[in-house]
Amino acid sequence: MAVVTRDARRGRLETVAGAIDPATRACAARARLDAGGPLLPGGRLLSVLLLAPAAAGAVAVPATAVINENGSDRVFVRSARGFVARQVRRAPGGGEVAVIVAGLAAGEQVATSNLPELRAAALR
């Protein structure tokens, strides 16, 4: 499985410990990072994004682009009239990236900031 660090270094997950700490949601793992960048000391706590294969047609967007209202996920998609709210279905998971499995096509642009203002405008 591929991994990406916060400073955009890429690598491959090699091993994962058998348990996740329920309080921190952290686990011990070993990844081999591609060449380049500073060396990391062993045993250091590091946040990574795990990149698993997504469903066909899935689209990744910044998690900041998705709002949840009454249990429904929505994004604001750019259209000829500006941004319009659209209901989407997000794959389970968290982090900085949301994987949209229904309601958004590859290449469509979504708003990632000013969502409260866009929501207020959509309610008018």
N, CA, C and O atoms as a GROMACS GRO file, in nm:
protein
  496
    1MET      N    1   0.085  -0.116   0.000
    1MET     CA    2   0.000   0.000   0.000
    1MET      C    3   0.090   0.123   0.000
    1MET      O    4   0.193   0.126   0.068
    2ALA      N    5   0.052   0.223  -0.075
    2ALA     CA    6   0.130   0.346  -0.085
    2ALA      C    7   0.102   0.436   0.036
    2ALA      O    8  -0.007   0.435   0.092
    3VAL      N    9   0.204   0.514   0.074
    3VAL     CA   10   0.190   0.613   0.182
    3VAL      C   11   0.244   0.746   0.132
    3VAL      O   12   0.332   0.751   0.045
    4VAL      N   13   0.191   0.855   0.189
    4VAL     CA   14   0.240   0.990   0.160
    4VAL      C   15   0.254   1.062   0.294
    4VAL      O   16   0.161   1.060   0.375
    5THR      N   17   0.369   1.124   0.318
    5THR     CA   18   0.389   1.201   0.440
    5THR      C   19   0.334   1.342   0.422
    5THR      O   20   0.300   1.382   0.311
    6ARG      N   21   0.327   1.417   0.531
    6ARG     CA   22   0.276   1.555   0.524
    6ARG      C   23   0.363   1.643   0.436
    6ARG      O   24   0.314   1.741   0.380
    7ASP      N   25   0.493   1.609   0.424
    7ASP     CA   26   0.580   1.689   0.337
    7ASP      C   27   0.589   1.631   0.197
    7ASP      O   28   0.683   1.659   0.123
    8ALA      N   29   0.488   1.548   0.159
    8ALA     CA   30   0.470   1.494   0.024
    8ALA      C   31   0.571   1.390  -0.018
    8ALA      O   32   0.587   1.363  -0.137
    9ARG      N   33   0.642   1.330   0.078
    9ARG     CA   34   0.730   1.218   0.043
    9ARG      C   35   0.645   1.094   0.027
    9ARG      O   36   0.550   1.072   0.102
   10ARG      N   37   0.678   1.013  -0.072
   10ARG     CA   38   0.600   0.892  -0.100
   10ARG      C   39   0.680   0.768  -0.066
   10ARG      O   40   0.802   0.771  -0.060
   11GLY      N   41   0.608   0.661  -0.043
   11GLY     CA   42   0.674   0.534  -0.013
   11GLY      C   43   0.572   0.422  -0.010
   11GLY      O   44   0.459   0.436  -0.057
   12ARG      N   45   0.615   0.307   0.045
   12ARG     CA   46   0.530   0.188   0.051
   12ARG      C   47   0.523   0.138   0.194
   12ARG      O   48   0.624   0.136   0.265
   13LEU      N   49   0.404   0.099   0.238
   13LEU     CA   50   0.385   0.040   0.368
   13LEU      C   51   0.440  -0.102   0.364
   13LEU      O   52   0.406  -0.179   0.274
   14GLU      N   53   0.524  -0.136   0.462
   14GLU     CA   54   0.583  -0.270   0.464
   14GLU      C   55   0.517  -0.362   0.566
   14GLU      O   56   0.482  -0.475   0.534
   15THR      N   57   0.500  -0.314   0.690
   15THR     CA   58   0.437  -0.396   0.794
   15THR      C   59   0.352  -0.307   0.883
   15THR      O   60   0.375  -0.186   0.894
   16VAL      N   61   0.253  -0.369   0.946
   16VAL     CA   62   0.165  -0.299   1.040
   16VAL      C   63   0.150  -0.386   1.163
   16VAL      O   64   0.135  -0.508   1.152
   17ALA      N   65   0.155  -0.324   1.282
   17ALA     CA   66   0.135  -0.397   1.407
   17ALA      C   67  -0.007  -0.453   1.412
   17ALA      O   68  -0.094  -0.409   1.336
   18GLY      N   69  -0.028  -0.547   1.498
   18GLY     CA   70  -0.157  -0.616   1.504
   18GLY      C   71  -0.269  -0.540   1.571
   18GLY      O   72  -0.384  -0.584   1.564
   19ALA      N   73  -0.242  -0.426   1.636
   19ALA     CA   74  -0.348  -0.356   1.709
   19ALA      C   75  -0.338  -0.206   1.691
   19ALA      O   76  -0.229  -0.151   1.671
   20ILE      N   77  -0.452  -0.140   1.698
   20ILE     CA   78  -0.460   0.006   1.693
   20ILE      C   79  -0.498   0.055   1.832
   20ILE      O   80  -0.589   0.000   1.894
   21ASP      N   81  -0.430   0.156   1.882
   21ASP     CA   82  -0.461   0.214   2.012
   21ASP      C   83  -0.596   0.284   2.002
   21ASP      O   84  -0.608   0.379   1.925
   22PRO      N   85  -0.698   0.240   2.077
   22PRO     CA   86  -0.831   0.300   2.063
   22PRO      C   87  -0.836   0.446   2.106
   22PRO      O   88  -0.922   0.520   2.058
   23ALA      N   89  -0.747   0.489   2.192
   23ALA     CA   90  -0.750   0.628   2.239
   23ALA      C   91  -0.690   0.722   2.136
   23ALA      O   92  -0.743   0.832   2.115
   24THR      N   93  -0.581   0.681   2.071
   24THR     CA   94  -0.512   0.772   1.978
   24THR      C   95  -0.536   0.737   1.833
   24THR      O   96  -0.505   0.817   1.744
   25ARG      N   97  -0.590   0.619   1.807
   25ARG     CA   98  -0.610   0.567   1.671
   25ARG      C   99  -0.477   0.555   1.597
   25ARG      O  100  -0.472   0.566   1.474
   26ALA      N  101  -0.369   0.533   1.673
   26ALA     CA  102  -0.237   0.518   1.615
   26ALA      C  103  -0.196   0.371   1.621
   26ALA      O  104  -0.246   0.295   1.705
   27CYS      N  105  -0.107   0.333   1.532
   27CYS     CA  106  -0.052   0.198   1.536
   27CYS      C  107   0.093   0.204   1.490
   27CYS      O  108   0.134   0.297   1.419
   28ALA      N  109   0.167   0.104   1.530
   28ALA     CA  110   0.305   0.095   1.484
   28ALA      C  111   0.306   0.035   1.344
   28ALA      O  112   0.235  -0.061   1.316
   29ALA      N  113   0.386   0.094   1.259
   29ALA     CA  114   0.397   0.044   1.122
   29ALA      C  115   0.536   0.076   1.070
   29ALA      O  116   0.606   0.161   1.125
   30ARG      N  117   0.574   0.008   0.965
   30ARG     CA  118   0.703   0.036   0.901
   30ARG      C  119   0.676   0.064   0.754
   30ARG      O  120   0.609  -0.013   0.685
   31ALA      N  121   0.731   0.176   0.708
   31ALA     CA  122   0.717   0.213   0.568
   31ALA      C  123   0.855   0.243   0.512
   31ALA      O  124   0.942   0.292   0.584
   32ARG      N  125   0.874   0.214   0.387
   32ARG     CA  126   0.999   0.248   0.319
   32ARG      C  127   0.969   0.366   0.228
   32ARG      O  128   0.891   0.356   0.134
   33LEU      N  129   1.032   0.482   0.260
   33LEU     CA  130   1.010   0.602   0.182
   33LEU      C  131   1.104   0.606   0.063
   33LEU      O  132   1.217   0.557   0.070
   34ASP      N  133   1.058   0.666  -0.046
   34ASP     CA  134   1.142   0.682  -0.165
   34ASP      C  135   1.263   0.768  -0.131
   34ASP      O  136   1.260   0.844  -0.034
   35ALA      N  137   1.366   0.756  -0.210
   35ALA     CA  138   1.488   0.834  -0.189
   35ALA      C  139   1.460   0.982  -0.199
   35ALA      O  140   1.366   1.024  -0.268
   36GLY      N  141   1.540   1.060  -0.131
   36GLY     CA  142   1.524   1.205  -0.131
   36GLY      C  143   1.464   1.251  -0.001
   36GLY      O  144   1.386   1.179   0.061
   37GLY      N  145   1.498   1.368   0.039
   37GLY     CA  146   1.448   1.422   0.165
   37GLY      C  147   1.534   1.379   0.281
   37GLY      O  148   1.622   1.294   0.265
   38PRO      N  149   1.510   1.436   0.397
   38PRO     CA  150   1.593   1.404   0.514
   38PRO      C  151   1.567   1.263   0.565
   38PRO      O  152   1.459   1.207   0.545
   39LEU      N  153   1.666   1.206   0.630
   39LEU     CA  154   1.650   1.075   0.693
   39LEU      C  155   1.563   1.090   0.816
   39LEU      O  156   1.570   1.192   0.885
   40LEU      N  157   1.482   0.991   0.844
   40LEU     CA  158   1.396   0.993   0.962
   40LEU      C  159   1.449   0.894   1.063
   40LEU      O  160   1.482   0.781   1.027
   41PRO      N  161   1.459   0.933   1.191
   41PRO     CA  162   1.506   0.839   1.292
   41PRO      C  163   1.403   0.730   1.317
   41PRO      O  164   1.283   0.757   1.313
   42GLY      N  165   1.447   0.609   1.343
   42GLY     CA  166   1.357   0.498   1.372
   42GLY      C  167   1.277   0.525   1.498
   42GLY      O  168   1.327   0.590   1.590
   43GLY      N  169   1.154   0.476   1.503
   43GLY     CA  170   1.070   0.491   1.619
   43GLY      C  171   1.001   0.625   1.632
   43GLY      O  172   0.930   0.649   1.730
   44ARG      N  173   1.018   0.711   1.536
   44ARG     CA  174   0.957   0.844   1.539
   44ARG      C  175   0.810   0.835   1.501
   44ARG      O  176   0.774   0.761   1.410
   45LEU      N  177   0.725   0.910   1.573
   45LEU     CA  178   0.584   0.917   1.539
   45LEU      C  179   0.568   1.005   1.416
   45LEU      O  180   0.620   1.116   1.412
   46LEU      N  181   0.498   0.956   1.316
   46LEU     CA  182   0.485   1.025   1.190
   46LEU      C  183   0.344   1.005   1.137
   46LEU      O  184   0.294   0.892   1.136
   47SER      N  185   0.280   1.111   1.094
   47SER     CA  186   0.148   1.100   1.032
   47SER      C  187   0.166   1.074   0.884
   47SER      O  188   0.243   1.142   0.817
   48VAL      N  189   0.093   0.977   0.833
   48VAL     CA  190   0.097   0.947   0.690
   48VAL      C  191  -0.044   0.927   0.640
   48VAL      O  192  -0.136   0.898   0.718
   49LEU      N  193  -0.061   0.941   0.513
   49LEU     CA  194  -0.186   0.913   0.445
   49LEU      C  195  -0.168   0.780   0.373
   49LEU      O  196  -0.074   0.765   0.295
   50LEU      N  197  -0.256   0.684   0.398
   50LEU     CA  198  -0.250   0.556   0.330
   50LEU      C  199  -0.333   0.564   0.204
   50LEU      O  200  -0.449   0.604   0.208
   51LEU      N  201  -0.273   0.526   0.093
   51LEU     CA  202  -0.342   0.534  -0.036
   51LEU      C  203  -0.381   0.394  -0.080
   51LEU      O  204  -0.298   0.318  -0.130
   52ALA      N  205  -0.507   0.361  -0.060
   52ALA     CA  206  -0.559   0.231  -0.101
   52ALA      C  207  -0.635   0.248  -0.231
   52ALA      O  208  -0.682   0.358  -0.261
   53PRO      N  209  -0.648   0.142  -0.309
   53PRO     CA  210  -0.726   0.153  -0.432
   53PRO      C  211  -0.870   0.196  -0.401
   53PRO      O  212  -0.931   0.145  -0.307
   54ALA      N  213  -0.921   0.287  -0.479
   54ALA     CA  214  -1.058   0.336  -0.461
   54ALA      C  215  -1.151   0.268  -0.561
   54ALA      O  216  -1.106   0.208  -0.659
   55ALA      N  217  -1.278   0.279  -0.535
   55ALA     CA  218  -1.377   0.224  -0.627
   55ALA      C  219  -1.370   0.296  -0.761
   55ALA      O  220  -1.330   0.412  -0.768
   56ALA      N  221  -1.408   0.225  -0.867
   56ALA     CA  222  -1.408   0.286  -1.000
   56ALA      C  223  -1.497   0.409  -0.999
   56ALA      O  224  -1.609   0.405  -0.948
   57GLY      N  225  -1.448   0.518  -1.055
   57GLY     CA  226  -1.524   0.642  -1.061
   57GLY      C  227  -1.513   0.729  -0.938
   57GLY      O  228  -1.570   0.838  -0.933
   58ALA      N  229  -1.440   0.683  -0.836
   58ALA     CA  230  -1.424   0.762  -0.714
   58ALA      C  231  -1.336   0.884  -0.742
   58ALA      O  232  -1.248   0.880  -0.828
   59VAL      N  233  -1.361   0.992  -0.668
   59VAL     CA  234  -1.288   1.117  -0.684
   59VAL      C  235  -1.240   1.161  -0.546
   59VAL      O  236  -1.317   1.163  -0.451
   60ALA      N  237  -1.112   1.197  -0.536
   60ALA     CA  238  -1.058   1.247  -0.411
   60ALA      C  239  -1.063   1.399  -0.410
   60ALA      O  240  -1.024   1.464  -0.508
   61VAL      N  241  -1.111   1.455  -0.299
   61VAL     CA  242  -1.116   1.600  -0.282
   61VAL      C  243  -1.063   1.632  -0.143
   61VAL      O  244  -1.064   1.545  -0.056
   62PRO      N  245  -1.017   1.755  -0.119
   62PRO     CA  246  -0.979   1.791   0.017
   62PRO      C  247  -1.099   1.774   0.111
   62PRO      O  248  -1.211   1.810   0.076
   63ALA      N  249  -1.074   1.721   0.229
   63ALA     CA  250  -1.183   1.701   0.326
   63ALA      C  251  -1.253   1.833   0.358
   63ALA      O  252  -1.371   1.832   0.394
   64THR      N  253  -1.182   1.944   0.346
   64THR     CA  254  -1.242   2.075   0.374
   64THR      C  255  -1.351   2.112   0.273
   64THR      O  256  -1.428   2.205   0.297
   65ALA      N  257  -1.358   2.041   0.162
   65ALA     CA  258  -1.459   2.070   0.060
   65ALA      C  259  -1.594   2.008   0.092
   65ALA      O  260  -1.694   2.042   0.028
   66VAL      N  261  -1.599   1.917   0.189
   66VAL     CA  262  -1.722   1.843   0.219
   66VAL      C  263  -1.785   1.897   0.346
   66VAL      O  264  -1.718   1.911   0.449
   67ILE      N  265  -1.914   1.927   0.338
   67ILE     CA  266  -1.989   1.963   0.459
   67ILE      C  267  -2.094   1.856   0.484
   67ILE      O  268  -2.143   1.793   0.390
   68ASN      N  269  -2.128   1.837   0.609
   68ASN     CA  270  -2.231   1.739   0.644
   68ASN      C  271  -2.346   1.813   0.709
   68ASN      O  272  -2.328   1.882   0.810
   69GLU      N  273  -2.464   1.799   0.650
   69GLU     CA  274  -2.585   1.860   0.703
   69GLU      C  275  -2.689   1.752   0.725
   69GLU      O  276  -2.732   1.685   0.631
   70ASN      N  277  -2.728   1.736   0.850
   70ASN     CA  278  -2.832   1.637   0.884
   70ASN      C  279  -2.800   1.498   0.829
   70ASN      O  280  -2.889   1.428   0.782
   71GLY      N  281  -2.673   1.460   0.836
   71GLY     CA  282  -2.633   1.327   0.791
   71GLY      C  283  -2.607   1.313   0.642
   71GLY      O  284  -2.574   1.204   0.596
   72SER      N  285  -2.619   1.421   0.566
   72SER     CA  286  -2.594   1.417   0.421
   72SER      C  287  -2.468   1.497   0.389
   72SER      O  288  -2.453   1.611   0.432
   73ASP      N  289  -2.378   1.435   0.313
   73ASP     CA  290  -2.257   1.504   0.269
   73ASP      C  291  -2.287   1.584   0.144
   73ASP      O  292  -2.358   1.539   0.055
   74ARG      N  293  -2.230   1.706   0.138
   74ARG     CA  294  -2.248   1.793   0.022
   74ARG      C  295  -2.117   1.860  -0.012
   74ARG      O  296  -2.031   1.882   0.074
   75VAL      N  297  -2.103   1.892  -0.141
   75VAL     CA  298  -1.992   1.975  -0.188
   75VAL      C  299  -2.053   2.087  -0.272
   75VAL      O  300  -2.166   2.076  -0.320
   76PHE      N  301  -1.977   2.194  -0.290
   76PHE     CA  302  -2.021   2.302  -0.378
   76PHE      C  303  -1.941   2.291  -0.507
   76PHE      O  304  -1.818   2.306  -0.507
   77VAL      N  305  -2.011   2.266  -0.616
   77VAL     CA  306  -1.950   2.241  -0.746
   77VAL      C  307  -1.961   2.366  -0.832
   77VAL      O  308  -2.066   2.430  -0.837
   78ARG      N  309  -1.850   2.401  -0.899
   78ARG     CA  310  -1.851   2.518  -0.988
   78ARG      C  311  -1.939   2.488  -1.109
   78ARG      O  312  -1.929   2.383  -1.172
   79SER      N  313  -2.027   2.585  -1.140
   79SER     CA  314  -2.112   2.574  -1.258
   79SER      C  315  -2.108   2.708  -1.332
   79SER      O  316  -2.040   2.800  -1.288
   80ALA      N  317  -2.181   2.717  -1.441
   80ALA     CA  318  -2.187   2.843  -1.515
   80ALA      C  319  -2.250   2.954  -1.431
   80ALA      O  320  -2.225   3.072  -1.456
   81ARG      N  321  -2.333   2.917  -1.332
   81ARG     CA  322  -2.401   3.015  -1.246
   81ARG      C  323  -2.325   3.042  -1.116
   81ARG      O  324  -2.376   3.112  -1.029
   82GLY      N  325  -2.206   2.988  -1.102
   82GLY     CA  326  -2.132   3.000  -0.976
   82GLY      C  327  -2.116   2.863  -0.913
   82GLY      O  328  -2.093   2.765  -0.984
   83PHE      N  329  -2.129   2.855  -0.781
   83PHE     CA  330  -2.119   2.727  -0.711
   83PHE      C  331  -2.256   2.680  -0.669
   83PHE      O  332  -2.335   2.757  -0.615
   84VAL      N  333  -2.285   2.552  -0.693
   84VAL     CA  334  -2.412   2.493  -0.653
   84VAL      C  335  -2.385   2.375  -0.560
   84VAL      O  336  -2.292   2.298  -0.580
   85ALA      N  337  -2.471   2.364  -0.457
   85ALA     CA  338  -2.458   2.254  -0.362
   85ALA      C  339  -2.502   2.124  -0.430
   85ALA      O  340  -2.601   2.120  -0.503
   86ARG      N  341  -2.426   2.018  -0.403
   86ARG     CA  342  -2.462   1.888  -0.459
   86ARG      C  343  -2.439   1.781  -0.353
   86ARG      O  344  -2.334   1.778  -0.288
   87GLN      N  345  -2.538   1.694  -0.337
   87GLN     CA  346  -2.523   1.583  -0.243
   87GLN      C  347  -2.429   1.480  -0.302
   87GLN      O  348  -2.437   1.447  -0.421
   88VAL      N  349  -2.339   1.428  -0.218
   88VAL     CA  350  -2.243   1.326  -0.260
   88VAL      C  351  -2.242   1.215  -0.156
   88VAL      O  352  -2.295   1.229  -0.046
   89ARG      N  353  -2.181   1.104  -0.194
   89ARG     CA  354  -2.161   0.993  -0.099
   89ARG      C  355  -2.011   0.976  -0.081
   89ARG      O  356  -1.937   0.957  -0.178
   90ARG      N  357  -1.968   0.982   0.044
   90ARG     CA  358  -1.825   0.974   0.077
   90ARG      C  359  -1.793   0.834   0.128
   90ARG      O  360  -1.872   0.775   0.202
   91ALA      N  361  -1.677   0.781   0.088
   91ALA     CA  362  -1.631   0.653   0.139
   91ALA      C  363  -1.595   0.668   0.286
   91ALA      O  364  -1.556   0.777   0.328
   92PRO      N  365  -1.605   0.561   0.365
   92PRO     CA  366  -1.565   0.569   0.505
   92PRO      C  367  -1.417   0.608   0.515
   92PRO      O  368  -1.337   0.576   0.428
   93GLY      N  369  -1.384   0.676   0.621
   93GLY     CA  370  -1.246   0.717   0.644
   93GLY      C  371  -1.241   0.864   0.677
   93GLY      O  372  -1.339   0.937   0.661
   94GLY      N  373  -1.127   0.906   0.724
   94GLY     CA  374  -1.111   1.044   0.762
   94GLY      C  375  -0.979   1.096   0.710
   94GLY      O  376  -0.921   1.041   0.617
   95GLY      N  377  -0.933   1.200   0.770
   95GLY     CA  378  -0.807   1.259   0.729
   95GLY      C  379  -0.828   1.382   0.644
   95GLY      O  380  -0.935   1.442   0.643
   96GLU      N  381  -0.724   1.418   0.573
   96GLU     CA  382  -0.724   1.542   0.495
   96GLU      C  383  -0.786   1.527   0.357
   96GLU      O  384  -0.808   1.626   0.287
   97VAL      N  385  -0.814   1.402   0.317
   97VAL     CA  386  -0.871   1.376   0.185
   97VAL      C  387  -1.001   1.299   0.202
   97VAL      O  388  -1.007   1.203   0.279
   98ALA      N  389  -1.105   1.341   0.131
   98ALA     CA  390  -1.232   1.270   0.129
   98ALA      C  391  -1.246   1.202  -0.007
   98ALA      O  392  -1.224   1.264  -0.111
   99VAL      N  393  -1.281   1.075  -0.006
   99VAL     CA  394  -1.302   1.001  -0.131
   99VAL      C  395  -1.452   0.998  -0.159
   99VAL      O  396  -1.530   0.940  -0.083
  100ILE      N  397  -1.490   1.062  -0.268
  100ILE     CA  398  -1.630   1.071  -0.308
  100ILE      C  399  -1.658   0.956  -0.404
  100ILE      O  400  -1.595   0.945  -0.509
  101VAL      N  401  -1.755   0.870  -0.368
  101VAL     CA  402  -1.785   0.754  -0.451
  101VAL      C  403  -1.912   0.771  -0.533
  101VAL      O  404  -1.942   0.688  -0.619
  102ALA      N  405  -1.988   0.876  -0.509
  102ALA     CA  406  -2.108   0.903  -0.590
  102ALA      C  407  -2.141   1.052  -0.582
  102ALA      O  408  -2.126   1.114  -0.477
  103GLY      N  409  -2.186   1.108  -0.695
  103GLY     CA  410  -2.234   1.245  -0.697
  103GLY      C  411  -2.136   1.347  -0.751
  103GLY      O  412  -2.170   1.464  -0.762
  104LEU      N  413  -2.014   1.306  -0.785
  104LEU     CA  414  -1.914   1.399  -0.836
  104LEU      C  415  -1.831   1.326  -0.942
  104LEU      O  416  -1.791   1.211  -0.923
  105ALA      N  417  -1.804   1.394  -1.052
  105ALA     CA  418  -1.726   1.335  -1.160
  105ALA      C  419  -1.584   1.390  -1.158
  105ALA      O  420  -1.560   1.502  -1.112
  106ALA      N  421  -1.491   1.312  -1.206
  106ALA     CA  422  -1.353   1.357  -1.218
  106ALA      C  423  -1.348   1.483  -1.303
  106ALA      O  424  -1.414   1.492  -1.406
  107GLY      N  425  -1.270   1.580  -1.259
  107GLY     CA  426  -1.255   1.704  -1.333
  107GLY      C  427  -1.347   1.816  -1.289
  107GLY      O  428  -1.321   1.932  -1.320
  108GLU      N  429  -1.454   1.784  -1.217
  108GLU     CA  430  -1.541   1.890  -1.167
  108GLU      C  431  -1.469   1.964  -1.055
  108GLU      O  432  -1.401   1.902  -0.973
  109GLN      N  433  -1.484   2.095  -1.051
  109GLN     CA  434  -1.418   2.177  -0.950
  109GLN      C  435  -1.510   2.197  -0.831
  109GLN      O  436  -1.629   2.225  -0.847
  110VAL      N  437  -1.453   2.182  -0.712
  110VAL     CA  438  -1.529   2.203  -0.589
  110VAL      C  439  -1.466   2.314  -0.507
  110VAL      O  440  -1.346   2.338  -0.513
  111ALA      N  441  -1.549   2.382  -0.430
  111ALA     CA  442  -1.501   2.487  -0.340
  111ALA      C  443  -1.435   2.422  -0.219
  111ALA      O  444  -1.484   2.321  -0.168
  112THR      N  445  -1.325   2.480  -0.174
  112THR     CA  446  -1.256   2.428  -0.056
  112THR      C  447  -1.250   2.530   0.056
  112THR      O  448  -1.197   2.502   0.164
  113SER      N  449  -1.303   2.648   0.033
  113SER     CA  450  -1.307   2.752   0.137
  113SER      C  451  -1.434   2.833   0.120
  113SER      O  452  -1.504   2.821   0.019
  114ASN      N  453  -1.464   2.915   0.219
  114ASN     CA  454  -1.584   3.000   0.218
  114ASN      C  455  -1.713   2.919   0.210
  114ASN      O  456  -1.813   2.967   0.156
  115LEU      N  457  -1.712   2.797   0.261
  115LEU     CA  458  -1.831   2.712   0.253
  115LEU      C  459  -1.950   2.770   0.330
  115LEU      O  460  -2.063   2.759   0.281
  116PRO      N  461  -1.932   2.830   0.449
  116PRO     CA  462  -2.049   2.889   0.516
  116PRO      C  463  -2.117   2.996   0.430
  116PRO      O  464  -2.240   3.005   0.427
  117GLU      N  465  -2.038   3.077   0.361
  117GLU     CA  466  -2.096   3.181   0.275
  117GLU      C  467  -2.170   3.119   0.157
  117GLU      O  468  -2.277   3.166   0.120
  118LEU      N  469  -2.113   3.014   0.098
  118LEU     CA  470  -2.178   2.947  -0.015
  118LEU      C  471  -2.308   2.880   0.032
  118LEU      O  472  -2.409   2.883  -0.039
  119ARG      N  473  -2.305   2.821   0.150
  119ARG     CA  474  -2.425   2.758   0.204
  119ARG      C  475  -2.534   2.862   0.227
  119ARG      O  476  -2.650   2.839   0.191
  120ALA      N  477  -2.498   2.976   0.286
  120ALA     CA  478  -2.596   3.082   0.310
  120ALA      C  479  -2.656   3.132   0.180
  120ALA      O  480  -2.776   3.156   0.172
  121ALA      N  481  -2.573   3.148   0.077
  121ALA     CA  482  -2.622   3.194  -0.054
  121ALA      C  483  -2.715   3.089  -0.116
  121ALA      O  484  -2.812   3.125  -0.182
  122ALA      N  485  -2.687   2.962  -0.096
  122ALA     CA  486  -2.770   2.856  -0.153
  122ALA      C  487  -2.908   2.850  -0.088
  122ALA      O  488  -3.004   2.804  -0.149
  123LEU      N  489  -2.917   2.896   0.037
  123LEU     CA  490  -3.045   2.894   0.108
  123LEU      C  491  -3.137   3.010   0.070
  123LEU      O  492  -3.255   3.008   0.102
  124ARG      N  493  -3.084   3.110   0.002
  124ARG     CA  494  -3.165   3.226  -0.038
  124ARG      C  495  -3.256   3.194  -0.152
  124ARG      O  496  -3.330   3.280  -0.198
   0.00000   0.00000   0.00000
